[in-house]
Amino acid sequence: MNSNKGFIENVIVTSDEPWGDIWHTQLHYGFQLSKRFNVIFVDPPKPWKISNLLSFKTTTKQVSPGLKVTRYLNVIPSSAGKLATWLNDRINQSLIQKQIPGLQSDSKLLVWHFDPFRSHFIFRNFKEAKHIYHVVDPIVGYHLDKEMALEAGLVVVTSPKFLDHYHSLNKNVIQIGQGVDLGFFRQQYSLSELQSLISYDSILLLGTFSDEIDYRFLHMLADRYPGKLVLIGPDKTSEGESRTSIDKLRARDGVTWLGPMNPAAFHKHLAACRVGIISYTYSNYERNNLRSPLKIISYLACGKCIISNIDCEVPSLADKAIYIVRNDEDYFRRIDESYANTLLFDGNAVNSFLNEIDYSKLLSDIFVRLNEILPPEK
């Protein structure tokens, strides 16, 4: 389809997270954009190997009528520096361009950069291409962060803590918190359905299990609330203390690890649990406190209070649904209150917040700042 018109039809989403069951912010935006545009979602590459020097064929799959996922090719190893990035980007641009019939150098095009490691140079030579740099992780000063910010038509940041840095690099910066697609959470479950789940009345931790999770505290939770701790998400711990600790945790009687799930799958478990928790290690607290945890949206949409040891960046829900704790005893006290049904969940305040972060509204705000038209859903 030819995009040589007055409005955008094709969007390229570059991601440092692969398409799969774990729906990070990048995947949510790719899916939401595909309701309105033809989207090519660019997965990060597999680890480089010498045979990559002779490989110019990427893998592509059609996820839905408006969404195609293709893998970025690392032909040249990244250790070769920015020259390697430029060469790889030009190769991948050519491969992407072949997947969009009629795309020309003067076509309207939007490139939505989530990936701070590569894809900086993709479609920079398209005079009608617009570029968004979307910062969802604490990557200030790392990788291609400065270059991406300087050349973006718009910088979107999830955390207000990043605003000063990006305002110093770009005049067009907007803070957009994590979004919600309430359609994921419309299904209702009967009490008997929820009671049949292993997650019923549980203390549930949703997310990626990395080296930055406080496994020390999770072991304490398992001791204090036997049979109550449920874990949902991929295990991405490295070798060492974290690997040993999570292996011991998952092996304990009464601790349930359900593995990675997409929102449609984990919805019922969040609906069944008693409370949602967030627990990062205090050893790297300054960096961990820069996060904008996406999991809070899922907890809130399922009507669950949140107990967290980092800032969730929703001050309007402080002590109304989100409870920030500073130490282990404070954490235990809040969990005890949850089981005693004395932890307030202000449904009106939560619904007001969720309605303000609907993806349709967020996309509309972003496209206004781009001075572009957001078409209706197909």
N, C-alpha and C positions, 0 to 999 in steps of 0.2 A: 504494500500500500504506500503510495507516494505521500510524503509528509510536506511537500513543497507548497504549503498553504499558510494561512495566517494564524494557525493554532497548532499546538503540540499534539502529536498522535503517539509518538514513541518515547519511552523512558528507559534509560539504561541505569540499573541499580548495581553499583559495585559494593561488594560485601566482604568483610573479613570473617564472616560466619557462614558456613555452608547451609544450603537449603536442606531441611530435614525435619525431624519430629520436634526439635527444640526451637521454638519460635522466639528468637531474639527480636529486638526492635527492628533490625534490618529486614527480617522476614515479614513482620507485620506490615511494614510500609510497602514492601514489594507486593504483597497480597492486596492491600487496599488500593494501591495505584493500578493494579491490573483490572479493577472494576471499571476503570475509566480510560485506560490507555493500553497500548500494546507494550508490554514490559519484558525486557530481557534482564534477568537477574544473574549477575556474574559471581559464581562461587569462587572462593580463594583456591589457589593451586594446590596440588599435592606436593609433597617434598621433592626437591629437585634431584634428578639423577642424570647421568651422562647421556643416556639415550634421549633426553629431552632436546638435545642439540639438533636432533634429526626429526623431531616430532612437531608437526604443524597442524595436527588434527585434534580438535577439542571434542569433548562429550557434551551433548545437548539433549534435554528432555522437555517435553511439553507438559507442564503441570496442569494448566487449565487453558481455555481458549485464549485468554489474554495474557498468559504468563508462561514464559519459556526460561529454563535454567540452563546456563552454559558454564563450563569451567574455564577459568583463566589459565592460560598456558605460561609456565615459567620456562621459556626456551633457554634463556641466558640466566645463570645463577645470580641471585640478588647480591652476592658478595662482590660482584663487579661494580656495585654502586649505582648512581643515578643513570649512568649510560645504559646499564642493563635494564633499569626500569623503563627508560625511554624506548629501547628496542622492543622489549616485551609488550609495552603498551601499544606500539604501532602494529605489531603482529596481531594482537588481540583486537584492536580496533578493526583491522581488515576482516578478521573472522566474524566479528559481530555485525559489521556492515553487510556482509553477505547474507545474513539472516533476516534482513529488513528490506524487502523488495522496494525498489524505487528510492531508497535513501541516497541523497546527493549532498555535496558539500554546502549547498545553500538551503538544505531542509531544516525546518524547525525541529529541535531535538532537546531533550532534557537529560542531563547526566547527573544522577543522584549519588554522590560519593559517600559511602559509609566506610570504605576501606582506606585507612591512612598509610598502608604499606606500599600500595601500587595503584595503577590506573589513573595517576595524576595527569598523564599526557593524553589520555584517550579523548578523542574528538575535540581537542583544543583547536584544530585547524578547520573546524566547521564554524563559519562565521555566525550562523544562526543558532548555534548550540548554547544553552545556558547550563551553568554548573552550580549545584548545591553541595556544600560540604556539611555533612550532618555528623555532629560529634556526640556520641552516646556513651563514651568511656573516658576516663581521665588520661587523655593522651597528649595533654598540653606539652609542647616542646619535643615530642618524640616523632620519629619517622619523618613523614612528609607533612607534618602538621602545619608548619609555617607556610610552606609553598601552597598547600591546599587552600588555606585561609586567605592568602593574598590574592589568589586568582579566582576565587569563587564569586559568582554573582550574588550569592546569599550564603551566609553561615547560619546553620541551625544548631543550637546547643540544647541539650536536655536539662543541664544543671545551671542554675543562676550563678553558681560559683565560678563558671568559666567565662562569664560575660566580659570582665575587664580585659582578659587576655585577648579575646577575639575582637573586641572593639578597637584594640590597639593595632590590629592588622587589617580590618575590613570595616567599611562604613555601614554595610547592610548586614546586621546581625540580629537574630530573633531568638528568644528563649521559648522553646516549646517542650513542655514536659512529656512524659510517656503518655501514650494514647490508649483508648479502649474501643474495642468492637463489642458492644453489648450483645450483638447477635450470637457470639460464642457462648453466652451465659444465660440464654433464654430458657433452656430446657429445665423443667422442674422435676424433682424427684420426690417420691413418697417417703414417709418416715421409714417404712419397712425396707425400701430399697437402700436407703442410707445406712440403716442399722445392719444390713447384710455385708457392708464393706469393711475391710480391715482397717480403713482409715476413720471409721466412725468414732467420734469423740476424741480424736487424736490431737497431738501437738505436731503440726505439719510444717516441714521445711521444704519449700519448692525452689529450685534453681540449680545452677551448676556447682558441683562439688569440686572446688579447686583447692589449692594450698592455702587460700586466704580465709577458708571457713574455720570457725573455732571448734575443732573436734574435741578439744579438752572440755568445753562447756557442754557439747552434745552428749558426751559420756556421763557428765554430771546429771543432765536431764534424764538420761536413760536410767540412772540409779534412783533418782527421786520420783520419777513417774513411770514405773515399770509397765511395759506393754503399750505405752502411749506414743512413742516417737515414730513418726512416719516420714520417710525421705523420698522426694520425687525429683529426678533430674539425672543428667549424665555425670559420671565419675571422671573428672579430668585432673585428679591429683597426680603429682609427679612422684618419682621414687624418693624414699626418705621417710621422715617422721610423719608427714601427712598421709602417705600411703599406708604406713603401718597402722596409724590411728583409725583411718576410715575402714580398713579391712577388719580391725577388731570390733569397730562399732557395728558394721553390717553383720558380723557373725554372732552378735549378742542375741540371746533370747529376748523377745519383746520389742526388738527394733526391726522395723520393716522398711526395706528399700525397694521401691517400685520401679526404679529405673527412669529413663527419659520418656516423656509423653508430650504430645502436642496439646493445645488448649482444649480441644474437643474431648480428649481422653482424660485429662486430669480434672476437668470441671467437677465431675461427680465426687471426687475425693476431697476437693476443697469445700464442696457443699456439705460433706459429711464430717469434716474435722471440727474440733472445738475452737482452735485458734491457729493463726498463721504466724510463723516466726522468721526472723532474720538474725543471723548470728555470724559476724565476721571476727577474725582474730584481732586482738588489741595490739599485736606486735607490729602491725602496719596500719595503725588506725587512721593516720592522717590521709593516706591514699584511699583506704576503704570508705572513709566518710565523704569522699567526692563522688560516690556512686549515686545514680538515680535508679533505684531498683525497680525493674519492670514488674516483679512479682507482686508488689503491693497492689497493683491494679487488679490482678486476678483475685487476690484475697478479698479486696473490698467489693468487687463485683459479685462475689459469692456470699457476701454478708458476714465476713469474718473480721474480728478485731486483729490487729497486728501488734506484735511485740518485737521491737528492733533495737539493736545496740548501735545503729548508725542513723544519721539524719535521713528521713524518707522524703524530705523536701515538699511536704504538704502541710504547711503550718495551720491551715484552716481545719485540719482534722486532728490536731494535737489534743490528746486526752478526750477525743470524741470517737475515735476508732483506731488511732495510731498512738502507741505508747512507747516512748523512747526511754531506754534504760541505760544506766551508766556502770552497773556492776552486776555480779552474779546474783546477789541477794535481792536486788531490785527486780531482776528478771524473774526469779522464783516467786516473789510477791505478786507480780502481775499475772503470772500463770495461775497461781492459787486463786486470785480474784476472778479469773476467767472461769474456772471450775466452780466457783461459788456463785456464778452469775451476777457478779457485782462490777464487772468491767463494762463500762458504757459503750454501746454501739449506736451512734446517732444516725439512724437510717436516712433522715431528711438531709443532713449535712453531707453524707456519703453520696446520695443520689445527685445532689446538686453538683458536687465535685465531678462525678463520673459524666454527667451530661455536658460539662464544660470541656471535657477532654475527648469527646467523641472524635474519631478519626476524620469524619467529614468536616467538622469544624476546624480541626488542626490543619488539614490540607488546604482548606479555604484560606486560612490565615497565611500559610506559606506562599500560596500562589498570588495573593494580594501583594506580598513583599517582592515577589518576582515580577510583578506587573504582567501576569499571564492569566488566561482564562482557565478555570477548573471546570472541565465538562461534567455533565451529570453521569451517574453510573450507567453502564451499558444495559 
